[in-house]
Amino acid sequence: MDVDVYSQYFAAECVYNGRERKGVVVNLTASSEAGMIRYRVSVSFFPHENPEDFAISYDAYGEKEIYNAKGRRSKKREAGMLSEIRIHADELAKSFGGTIDWEKPLREARRG
């Protein structure tokens, strides 16, 4: 089962597949199955052509597994991961030639 521990939209800069992207959604997702827990950070850049445009285009999507072990969800572990999410998301953004403007959230964070 997958659960988005954290999800938030930010202003961003990226050109991918010849298209300018002005927004990004950053997620921390927990997956649990058969006594194993896995966490991954993902970014997905999207055009964001107007304030109401949150249509995600999955061609500019990347993810990075940051934890995989026996166990279950832990609030303490997740707090640590959230404190480092920007590092992982910036690495992913850089792989697309993009940047995330952490000071310009487009929506409030959602936590699950």
C-alpha positions in Angstrom: 0.0 0.0 0.0 1.3 3.5 -0.9 0.7 6.5 1.3 1.9 10.1 0.4 3.5 11.1 3.7 4.1 14.6 2.2 3.0 16.3 -1.0 3.5 20.0 -1.9 3.5 22.1 -5.1 6.1 24.7 -5.7 7.1 27.2 -8.3 10.0 25.8 -10.4 12.0 26.3 -13.5 12.7 23.5 -16.0 12.6 22.9 -19.7 12.0 19.3 -20.6 11.1 17.7 -23.9 11.1 21.2 -25.4 8.4 22.5 -23.0 8.9 25.0 -20.2 7.7 23.8 -16.8 7.0 26.4 -14.1 5.7 24.1 -11.3 6.7 21.0 -9.5 5.1 18.6 -7.1 7.4 17.1 -4.5 6.3 13.9 -2.7 7.5 11.6 0.1 5.8 8.3 -0.4 5.8 5.3 2.0 5.1 1.8 0.6 4.5 -1.1 2.8 4.2 -4.8 1.9 4.9 -8.1 3.6 6.6 -6.5 6.6 8.8 -4.2 4.5 8.7 -0.4 4.4 10.1 1.7 1.6 10.3 5.5 1.3 10.9 7.4 -1.9 11.1 11.0 -2.8 9.7 12.1 -6.2 9.4 15.2 -8.3 7.2 15.9 -11.2 7.6 19.1 -13.2 4.5 20.5 -15.0 3.7 23.6 -17.2 1.6 25.6 -14.7 0.6 28.1 -17.3 -1.9 29.9 -15.0 -2.8 29.9 -11.3 -5.4 27.1 -11.8 -3.2 24.8 -13.9 -2.0 21.8 -11.9 -2.1 19.3 -14.7 0.8 16.9 -14.1 2.8 15.8 -17.1 4.6 12.6 -16.2 7.3 12.9 -18.7 9.3 15.1 -16.3 9.0 12.7 -13.4 11.8 11.2 -11.3 12.0 9.4 -8.0 14.7 8.2 -5.6 14.4 5.5 -3.0 15.8 6.8 0.3 14.9 3.9 2.7 14.0 0.2 2.3 14.0 -2.2 5.3 11.9 -4.5 7.4 9.5 -2.6 9.6 6.6 -0.2 9.4 5.9 3.5 9.3 7.6 5.6 12.0 6.8 9.2 12.8 10.3 9.7 14.0 11.8 8.3 10.8 9.5 10.3 8.6 10.3 13.5 10.5 14.0 12.9 9.7 13.2 12.2 6.1 11.1 15.4 5.8 14.1 17.4 7.2 16.2 16.1 4.2 13.5 16.1 1.5 14.8 19.2 -0.1 18.3 17.7 -0.6 16.8 14.7 -2.4 14.3 16.7 -4.4 17.0 19.2 -5.5 19.2 16.3 -6.7 16.2 15.0 -8.8 15.4 18.4 -10.1 19.1 18.9 -11.2 18.9 15.7 -13.2 16.2 17.4 -15.3 18.2 20.6 -15.5 15.5 22.2 -13.2 15.3 24.1 -10.0 12.7 24.3 -7.2 11.8 27.6 -5.7 11.2 26.4 -2.1 10.2 30.0 -1.0 7.2 30.0 -3.4 4.8 27.2 -2.6 1.8 27.0 -4.9 -0.4 25.2 -2.4 -0.3 24.2 1.2 1.5 20.9 2.0 -0.6 17.8 2.4 0.4 15.1 4.9 -0.9 11.6 5.1 
